[in-house]
Amino acid sequence: MMEEATKCRSLYCAAFEKAKFMNHLVKNPWPEEYEDDAMEKMRKRHVRMPDTGVNEGVLKRIGEVFSTMPAEIRVHKRLATTLLQRREMLNMRMVSWALAEAFAFGTLLREGVHVRLSGQDVERGTFSHRHHILHDQNGVHAPVSALSDVFPGQAEYVVCNSSLSEYAVLGFEYGYSLENMRSLICWEAQFGDFTNNAQCVLDQYISSGEKKWGLNSRIVLLLPHGNEGMGPEHSSARPERFLQGCLDDEEGCPSVGKLAKPHFPMHQLLDCNWQIVNCSTPANYFHVLHRQVMLPVRKPLIVFTPKSLLRLKEAESPIDDMLPGTQFQRVITDNSVANPAAVKRLLICSGRVYYDLAARRAKQGLQNKIAIIRVEQLSPFPYDLLWMELRKFPNAKIVWTQEEHKNMGPYFYVKPRLCTLLMRMDDPRHWDIGYAGRGAAAACGHNINHKQQLERFLTADFLPSTVIITFC
């Protein structure tokens, strides 16, 4: 024991003496893409965003295994119904959120990428949608991992429930993600609100570890988010906190000439400290998870995941949106508008509120007067795609709308960047960006207030007046 201790001490002392003569930051000893000048090399190569679509045969194989009851165990009768529903969706070539996640994990496992998922209720899923561990109701056989034996020779898949200590578990997973470049390490909060118990890990390590110590991480945070009347501790993952931690400057919009270049999105990723997305479709969720490993740089990924959308029929994706030639959509345009020049109001939103807006627009028959576009990637801010969208609707009043309270959502991050972009475009609308949504609040109210507030701001979105009112 003394010999080992002496050996360890000598290693530390040698490293300490060496550090006295170092005058540059030493980054992780990974292959060439993580050398000191790697970022500049990638800029010169004009690397583009990767296609993350997958062959349909691979997806069907994953779906078949994921929707089949293991022969050796007897699953719960409700789970048997869930597995049957998954098989029916596959036959219709439609994909739910649970299937999309399984497709992403299964595809990476097939490619030799180790996948690890931990959190307080990840085996089943907080909303009973995942079921990656199947338990024998007879209590005879050991639990079965749904994705551990999909392809011969696949990588290891680990899914494990963790203790109710966000600070400790997220800190461990962050450290784990630093040690294996070819891995997808995911931590899921039971509700996104619970990340406040791990705020020091986010501030001191995940958001700033690369700048402070040259530590590159691909860790993924899955944060259930949505103001759906579930109360103040089960509604908001606090996107404003994550957006405030982004290092991009609200006045740093590039020139229009740079926005038109195809490698602009990758250059943004090279410069960012983390990525923040709020997906509204299962296909985009699949792509962003697959993209996280395929990117040539390692950056943390914050995903605001859905709750009610997990079972919303309108929020399903066709399997065609995940085939070769497809990729993550940073902005989803509105293809339902026949004449963009005739649109009077352009609603810009992010996340699940899109489905509330689309339903109200259809109910009032305003498809030709109101367009709705979705910002799926909040940071790095998609200036290039929004530039094209704003040009497409030259006569529309621009309105940002969100389900969160005004002081809690992306509004104060998005508005100044939209203003800067419009100024770059010499568009006078930068003076008049509207807002429709809830007013500022310290916490979400109870369910009755939630429904009243939702009705009020949806009504405001579709009023003929150009004056947008904030509802408390």
C-alpha positions as CSV (number, residue, x, y, z in Angstrom):
1,M,0.0,0.0,0.0
2,M,2.8,2.4,0.9
3,E,4.5,1.6,-2.4
4,E,1.4,2.6,-4.4
5,A,1.0,5.8,-2.4
6,T,4.6,6.7,-3.0
7,K,4.2,6.1,-6.7
8,C,1.1,8.2,-6.9
9,R,2.7,11.0,-5.0
10,S,5.7,11.0,-7.3
11,L,3.4,11.2,-10.3
12,Y,1.6,14.2,-8.8
13,C,4.8,16.0,-8.0
14,A,6.2,15.4,-11.5
15,A,3.0,16.9,-13.0
16,F,3.2,19.8,-10.7
17,E,6.8,20.6,-11.6
18,K,5.9,20.3,-15.3
19,A,3.0,22.7,-14.9
20,K,5.3,25.5,-13.8
21,F,6.8,25.7,-17.3
22,M,3.5,25.5,-19.3
23,N,2.3,28.7,-21.0
24,H,-0.7,27.4,-23.0
25,L,-3.9,25.5,-22.3
26,V,-3.7,21.8,-22.7
27,K,-6.9,20.2,-24.1
28,N,-8.1,16.7,-23.8
29,P,-5.7,14.2,-25.4
30,W,-8.2,13.0,-28.1
31,P,-7.4,12.5,-31.8
32,E,-6.6,15.3,-34.3
33,E,-10.0,17.0,-34.2
34,Y,-9.2,18.1,-30.6
35,E,-5.8,19.5,-31.2
36,D,-5.2,23.2,-30.3
37,D,-5.7,24.4,-33.8
38,A,-8.6,22.0,-34.6
39,M,-11.2,24.7,-34.7
40,E,-9.3,26.7,-37.3
41,K,-8.7,23.6,-39.4
42,M,-12.4,22.9,-39.5
43,R,-13.2,26.5,-40.5
44,K,-10.8,26.3,-43.4
45,R,-12.4,23.0,-44.5
46,H,-15.9,24.6,-44.4
47,V,-17.4,21.6,-42.7
48,R,-21.1,21.4,-43.1
49,M,-23.8,20.0,-40.8
50,P,-24.1,16.2,-41.2
51,D,-27.1,14.3,-42.6
52,T,-28.4,12.1,-39.8
53,G,-31.0,10.1,-41.6
54,V,-30.9,6.3,-41.4
55,N,-31.9,3.5,-43.8
56,E,-35.5,2.4,-43.2
57,G,-34.5,-1.2,-42.8
58,V,-32.4,-0.3,-39.8
59,L,-35.2,1.7,-38.2
60,K,-37.7,-1.1,-38.8
61,R,-35.4,-3.6,-37.1
62,I,-35.1,-1.3,-34.0
63,G,-38.8,-0.7,-34.0
64,E,-39.7,-4.4,-34.3
65,V,-37.4,-5.3,-31.3
66,F,-38.7,-2.3,-29.3
67,S,-42.3,-3.3,-29.8
68,T,-42.0,-7.0,-29.2
69,M,-42.8,-8.7,-25.9
70,P,-39.8,-10.8,-24.7
71,A,-40.8,-14.5,-24.7
72,E,-39.1,-15.3,-21.4
73,I,-41.1,-12.9,-19.2
74,R,-44.7,-11.8,-18.6
75,V,-45.1,-8.1,-18.9
76,H,-47.7,-5.9,-17.3
77,K,-51.0,-5.9,-19.2
78,R,-50.8,-2.1,-19.8
79,L,-47.3,-2.4,-21.1
80,A,-48.5,-5.1,-23.5
81,T,-51.0,-2.6,-24.9
82,T,-48.2,0.0,-25.3
83,L,-46.1,-2.5,-27.2
84,L,-49.0,-3.3,-29.5
85,Q,-49.6,0.4,-30.2
86,R,-45.9,0.8,-31.1
87,R,-46.3,-2.1,-33.6
88,E,-49.4,-0.5,-35.1
89,M,-47.5,2.8,-35.6
90,L,-44.7,1.1,-37.4
91,N,-47.2,-0.5,-39.7
92,M,-48.5,3.0,-40.5
93,R,-45.0,4.3,-40.9
94,M,-45.5,6.9,-38.1
95,V,-43.2,7.6,-35.2
96,S,-43.9,8.7,-31.6
97,W,-41.4,10.3,-29.3
98,A,-40.6,7.0,-27.6
99,L,-40.0,5.4,-30.9
100,A,-37.9,8.3,-32.2
101,E,-35.7,8.1,-29.1
102,A,-35.3,4.3,-29.5
103,F,-34.4,4.8,-33.2
104,A,-31.7,7.3,-32.2
105,F,-30.2,5.1,-29.4
106,G,-30.5,1.9,-31.5
107,T,-28.8,3.5,-34.5
108,L,-25.9,4.7,-32.4
109,L,-25.5,1.3,-30.7
110,R,-25.3,-0.3,-34.2
111,E,-22.6,2.2,-35.1
112,G,-20.5,1.2,-32.1
113,V,-21.4,4.2,-29.9
114,H,-21.9,3.5,-26.2
115,V,-25.2,5.0,-25.0
116,R,-25.8,5.7,-21.3
117,L,-29.1,7.1,-19.9
118,S,-29.5,7.9,-16.2
119,G,-32.0,9.9,-14.1
120,Q,-34.7,9.6,-11.5
121,D,-37.2,7.6,-13.5
122,V,-35.6,6.9,-16.9
123,E,-36.2,3.1,-17.1
124,R,-39.9,3.6,-17.4
125,G,-39.9,7.3,-18.2
126,T,-41.5,9.9,-16.0
127,F,-44.7,9.9,-18.1
128,S,-44.7,6.1,-18.6
129,H,-43.7,6.3,-22.3
130,R,-40.2,4.9,-22.5
131,H,-40.1,1.4,-20.9
132,H,-36.5,0.5,-21.8
133,I,-36.4,-2.0,-18.9
134,L,-39.2,-4.7,-18.9
135,H,-40.0,-6.5,-15.6
136,D,-41.4,-10.0,-15.2
137,Q,-44.7,-9.8,-13.5
138,N,-44.2,-13.3,-12.1
139,G,-41.0,-12.2,-10.4
140,V,-39.1,-15.2,-11.7
141,H,-36.9,-13.8,-14.4
142,A,-34.5,-10.9,-14.4
143,P,-35.5,-7.6,-16.0
144,V,-34.9,-7.3,-19.8
145,S,-33.3,-4.3,-21.4
146,A,-35.3,-3.5,-24.5
147,L,-32.4,-2.2,-26.6
148,S,-29.4,-4.3,-25.4
149,D,-29.7,-7.0,-28.1
150,V,-31.0,-5.3,-31.3
151,F,-28.0,-5.9,-33.5
152,P,-25.1,-8.4,-33.3
153,G,-21.9,-6.9,-32.0
154,Q,-23.6,-3.6,-31.0
155,A,-22.2,-1.3,-28.4
156,E,-23.3,-1.4,-24.7
157,Y,-26.5,0.3,-23.7
158,V,-26.9,1.3,-20.0
159,V,-30.1,2.7,-18.6
160,C,-30.4,3.1,-14.9
161,N,-32.6,4.9,-12.4
162,S,-30.7,7.2,-10.1
163,S,-31.2,8.7,-6.6
164,L,-33.0,11.9,-6.0
165,S,-29.8,13.9,-5.9
166,E,-29.5,16.0,-9.1
167,Y,-26.3,17.7,-8.1
168,A,-24.4,14.4,-7.4
169,V,-25.8,12.4,-10.4
170,L,-25.3,15.2,-13.0
171,G,-21.8,15.8,-11.7
172,F,-21.0,12.1,-12.1
173,E,-22.5,11.9,-15.6
174,Y,-20.5,15.0,-16.7
175,G,-17.3,13.5,-15.5
176,Y,-18.2,10.2,-17.3
177,S,-18.8,12.1,-20.6
178,L,-15.3,13.5,-20.5
179,E,-13.7,10.1,-20.5
180,N,-15.2,8.5,-23.7
181,M,-15.4,10.4,-26.9
182,R,-17.4,7.7,-28.7
183,S,-20.4,7.8,-26.4
184,L,-23.7,9.4,-25.9
185,I,-24.2,10.2,-22.2
186,C,-27.7,11.4,-21.3
187,W,-29.1,12.6,-18.0
188,E,-32.8,13.2,-17.7
189,A,-34.5,15.2,-15.0
190,Q,-37.8,13.8,-13.7
191,F,-39.1,17.2,-14.4
192,G,-37.0,20.0,-15.9
193,D,-37.7,22.2,-12.9
194,F,-35.5,19.9,-10.8
195,T,-32.3,21.1,-12.5
196,N,-32.2,23.9,-10.0
197,N,-30.7,21.4,-7.6
198,A,-27.8,21.0,-9.9
199,Q,-27.3,24.6,-10.8
200,C,-23.7,24.7,-9.6
201,V,-22.7,21.8,-11.9
202,L,-24.3,23.7,-14.9
203,D,-22.6,27.0,-14.1
204,Q,-19.2,25.8,-13.0
205,Y,-18.6,22.9,-15.3
206,I,-21.1,22.2,-18.2
207,S,-21.5,25.7,-19.5
208,S,-18.0,26.9,-19.0
209,G,-15.7,23.8,-18.7
210,E,-14.4,24.2,-22.3
211,K,-13.4,27.8,-21.8
212,K,-11.9,27.4,-18.3
213,W,-10.1,24.1,-18.7
214,G,-10.4,22.9,-22.3
215,L,-12.8,20.1,-21.3
216,N,-15.0,19.0,-24.2
217,S,-18.2,17.2,-23.3
218,R,-21.0,15.7,-25.4
219,I,-23.3,15.3,-22.3
220,V,-27.0,15.6,-23.1
221,L,-29.6,17.0,-20.6
222,L,-33.2,15.9,-21.2
223,L,-35.5,18.3,-19.4
224,P,-39.2,17.8,-19.5
225,H,-40.7,21.2,-20.0
226,G,-44.1,22.8,-20.7
227,N,-46.6,25.1,-18.9
228,E,-49.5,22.6,-18.8
229,G,-51.1,23.5,-15.5
230,M,-49.1,21.0,-13.4
231,G,-48.1,23.6,-10.8
232,P,-45.0,25.7,-10.0
233,E,-42.6,22.8,-9.5
234,H,-43.6,20.7,-12.5
235,S,-43.9,23.2,-15.4
236,S,-40.7,25.0,-16.4
237,A,-37.1,23.8,-17.0
238,R,-36.2,27.5,-16.9
239,P,-35.0,28.0,-20.5
240,E,-34.1,31.6,-19.7
241,R,-31.3,30.5,-17.4
242,F,-29.7,28.2,-20.0
243,L,-30.0,30.9,-22.7
244,Q,-28.5,33.5,-20.4
245,G,-25.5,31.1,-20.0
246,C,-24.8,31.2,-23.8
247,L,-21.7,33.1,-24.8
248,D,-23.2,34.6,-28.1
249,D,-23.6,38.4,-28.3
250,E,-27.1,39.6,-29.1
251,E,-25.6,42.3,-31.4
252,G,-23.2,39.8,-33.0
253,C,-25.4,38.9,-36.0
254,P,-23.1,38.4,-39.1
255,S,-23.5,40.2,-42.3
256,V,-26.1,38.9,-44.8
257,G,-23.3,37.7,-47.0
258,K,-22.0,35.3,-44.3
259,L,-25.5,34.1,-43.5
260,A,-25.9,32.8,-47.0
261,K,-22.9,30.5,-46.8
262,P,-23.7,26.8,-46.3
263,H,-21.1,26.3,-43.6
264,F,-22.4,29.1,-41.3
265,P,-24.3,26.7,-39.0
266,M,-21.2,24.7,-38.3
267,H,-19.1,27.8,-37.6
268,Q,-21.7,28.8,-35.0
269,L,-21.3,25.4,-33.3
270,L,-17.5,25.8,-33.2
271,D,-17.9,29.0,-31.3
272,C,-20.7,28.1,-28.9
273,N,-20.4,26.8,-25.4
274,W,-23.5,24.6,-25.5
275,Q,-26.5,23.9,-27.7
276,I,-30.1,24.5,-26.7
277,V,-33.0,23.0,-28.5
278,N,-36.8,22.8,-28.0
279,C,-38.0,20.1,-30.4
280,S,-41.6,20.0,-31.5
281,T,-41.5,16.8,-33.5
282,P,-40.2,13.3,-32.8
283,A,-38.2,13.4,-36.1
284,N,-36.2,16.4,-34.9
285,Y,-35.6,14.8,-31.5
286,F,-34.2,11.7,-33.3
287,H,-31.9,13.9,-35.5
288,V,-30.5,16.0,-32.7
289,L,-29.6,13.0,-30.7
290,H,-27.9,11.3,-33.7
291,R,-26.2,14.6,-34.7
292,Q,-24.8,15.0,-31.2
293,V,-22.3,12.1,-31.9
294,M,-21.8,12.8,-35.6
295,L,-20.7,16.4,-35.1
296,P,-16.9,16.9,-35.4
297,V,-16.9,18.9,-32.1
298,R,-18.1,18.0,-28.7
299,K,-20.5,20.5,-27.1
300,P,-23.1,19.9,-24.4
301,L,-26.7,19.6,-25.6
302,I,-29.7,20.9,-23.6
303,V,-33.0,19.4,-24.8
304,F,-36.3,20.7,-23.5
305,T,-38.4,17.6,-23.9
306,P,-42.2,17.4,-24.1
307,K,-44.8,16.0,-21.7
308,S,-48.3,16.2,-23.3
309,L,-46.8,15.9,-26.8
310,L,-45.6,12.4,-26.0
311,R,-49.1,11.1,-26.8
312,L,-50.5,13.9,-29.1
313,K,-51.5,12.5,-32.4
314,E,-50.6,15.7,-34.2
315,A,-47.1,15.6,-32.8
316,E,-46.2,12.3,-34.5
317,S,-43.7,12.2,-37.4
318,P,-43.7,10.1,-40.6
319,I,-40.8,7.7,-40.8
320,D,-39.8,9.5,-44.1
321,D,-38.5,12.4,-42.0
322,M,-35.8,10.2,-40.6
323,L,-34.5,8.5,-43.8
324,P,-31.2,9.2,-45.6
325,G,-30.9,12.8,-46.9
326,T,-32.7,14.3,-43.8
327,Q,-31.2,16.1,-40.9
328,F,-32.1,18.2,-37.9
329,Q,-34.3,21.2,-38.8
330,R,-33.1,24.3,-36.8
331,V,-36.2,26.2,-37.9
332,I,-39.4,24.6,-39.2
333,T,-41.2,26.8,-41.8
334,D,-44.9,27.1,-42.5
335,N,-45.6,25.3,-45.8
336,S,-49.4,25.6,-45.4
337,V,-49.4,29.3,-46.5
338,A,-50.3,29.6,-50.2
339,N,-49.3,33.3,-50.7
340,P,-46.6,34.5,-48.2
341,A,-47.0,38.1,-49.4
342,A,-50.6,38.1,-48.2
343,V,-49.8,37.0,-44.7
344,K,-50.6,39.8,-42.1
345,R,-49.1,38.3,-39.0
346,L,-46.0,36.0,-38.6
347,L,-46.1,34.1,-35.3
348,I,-42.6,32.9,-34.2
349,C,-42.6,30.3,-31.4
350,S,-40.7,27.4,-30.0
351,G,-41.9,24.0,-28.6
352,R,-45.3,22.6,-27.8
353,V,-47.2,26.0,-28.0
354,Y,-47.1,25.6,-31.7
355,Y,-49.8,22.9,-31.6
356,D,-52.1,25.3,-29.6
357,L,-51.5,28.0,-32.1
358,A,-52.1,25.8,-35.1
359,A,-55.3,24.4,-33.7
360,R,-56.7,27.9,-33.0
361,R,-55.7,29.2,-36.5
362,A,-57.4,26.2,-38.1
363,K,-60.5,26.8,-36.0
364,Q,-60.8,30.4,-37.1
365,G,-59.9,29.7,-40.7
366,L,-56.9,32.1,-40.8
367,Q,-54.4,29.9,-42.6
368,N,-53.9,32.4,-45.4
369,K,-53.5,35.4,-43.1
370,I,-51.3,34.1,-40.2
371,A,-48.1,32.0,-40.6
372,I,-46.5,30.1,-37.8
373,I,-42.8,29.2,-37.8
374,R,-41.0,27.2,-35.1
375,V,-37.5,27.9,-33.8
376,E,-36.3,24.4,-32.8
377,Q,-32.7,25.4,-32.1
378,L,-32.6,28.4,-29.8
379,S,-28.9,28.6,-29.4
380,P,-26.8,29.0,-31.5
381,F,-29.4,31.3,-32.8
382,P,-30.4,30.4,-36.4
383,Y,-29.9,33.8,-38.0
384,D,-29.5,32.3,-41.5
385,L,-32.8,30.5,-41.5
386,L,-34.7,33.2,-39.9
387,W,-33.3,35.6,-42.4
388,M,-34.9,33.6,-45.2
389,E,-38.2,33.3,-43.3
390,L,-38.5,37.0,-42.6
391,R,-37.8,37.8,-46.3
392,K,-40.5,35.3,-47.2
393,F,-43.2,37.3,-45.3
394,P,-42.4,40.9,-46.0
395,N,-45.8,42.3,-45.1
396,A,-46.4,40.5,-41.9
397,K,-46.2,41.9,-38.4
398,I,-43.7,39.9,-36.4
399,V,-44.9,38.5,-33.1
400,W,-43.0,36.3,-30.7
401,T,-45.4,34.0,-28.7
402,Q,-44.6,31.6,-25.9
403,E,-46.4,29.5,-23.3
404,E,-43.9,30.5,-20.5
405,H,-44.3,33.6,-18.4
406,K,-42.7,36.6,-19.9
407,N,-39.7,36.5,-17.5
408,M,-39.2,32.8,-17.8
409,G,-39.1,31.8,-21.5
410,P,-36.9,32.6,-24.5
411,Y,-38.5,36.1,-25.2
412,F,-35.7,38.2,-23.7
413,Y,-33.1,36.1,-25.6
414,V,-34.9,36.0,-28.9
415,K,-36.2,39.6,-29.3
416,P,-32.9,41.4,-29.3
417,R,-31.4,38.9,-31.8
418,L,-34.5,39.3,-34.1
419,C,-34.0,43.1,-33.8
420,T,-30.3,42.8,-34.8
421,L,-31.1,40.5,-37.7
422,L,-33.8,42.9,-39.0
423,M,-31.5,45.8,-38.8
424,R,-28.9,43.9,-40.8
425,M,-31.6,43.4,-43.4
426,D,-32.6,47.1,-43.3
427,D,-36.1,46.0,-42.4
428,P,-38.1,48.7,-40.5
429,R,-39.9,46.0,-38.6
430,H,-37.1,45.9,-36.0
431,W,-38.9,48.7,-34.3
432,D,-42.1,46.8,-33.9
433,I,-41.7,43.2,-32.7
434,G,-44.7,42.1,-30.8
435,Y,-45.2,39.8,-27.9
436,A,-48.1,37.5,-27.0
437,G,-48.0,35.4,-23.9
438,R,-48.3,35.4,-20.2
439,G,-47.1,38.3,-18.1
440,A,-44.2,38.1,-15.7
441,A,-44.6,35.9,-12.6
442,A,-42.6,34.4,-9.8
443,A,-44.2,31.0,-10.3
444,C,-46.8,29.2,-12.3
445,G,-50.3,29.2,-10.8
446,H,-52.9,26.4,-10.5
447,N,-54.7,24.7,-13.3
448,I,-57.7,27.1,-13.5
449,N,-55.4,30.1,-13.9
450,H,-53.3,28.2,-16.4
451,K,-56.3,27.6,-18.7
452,Q,-57.5,31.1,-18.4
453,Q,-54.1,32.5,-19.3
454,L,-53.7,30.2,-22.3
455,E,-57.1,31.2,-23.7
456,R,-56.3,34.9,-23.3
457,F,-53.0,34.9,-25.1
458,L,-54.2,32.6,-27.8
459,T,-57.0,35.0,-28.4
460,A,-54.5,37.9,-28.5
461,D,-52.4,36.1,-31.1
462,F,-55.4,36.0,-33.5
463,L,-56.9,39.5,-32.9
464,P,-57.0,41.7,-36.0
465,S,-55.3,44.5,-34.0
466,T,-51.6,45.0,-34.3
467,V,-51.4,45.8,-30.6
468,I,-50.3,42.8,-28.6
469,I,-51.3,42.6,-25.0
470,T,-49.5,40.7,-22.2
471,F,-51.8,38.7,-20.0
472,C,-51.1,38.0,-16.3
